[in-house]
């Protein structure tokens, strides 16, 4: 097998075909304001979506049991208190309405208040979504 010349080396560059998913511009930035509120019944809970113009940063949730009405409160820090509407009627199960606004004397955050009609605060949870905050309130007590 003498006299054979080895084949020349060929440099090959492979370009990977990768599709990059670009996130929606609306959700790449931190939220500055509330743009609306929507509600629905899903299974055994009332869901309230507080829609924002971006990703919600820090928030604090708590309940107010006295005086009546009972309330679930969520403070959205860093969001302007300017809202398209101050009150949204819900009237589903224990949830009467949702109120929004800037707390007097504490600028720099928007307060979301869920007014309840029940004798006590039902189980609830708050979840950050890509377009706002989802507040889910149980329709039944344990």
Secondary structure, DSSP 8 states (H G I E B T S, - for coil): -TT---------------------GGGTSB--SEEEEEEEEETTEEEEEEEESSB---EEEEEE-SSSS-EEEEEEET--S--S-SEEEEEETTEEEEEEEE-TT-TTEEEEEEEE-SSS---EEEEEETTEEEEEEESS--
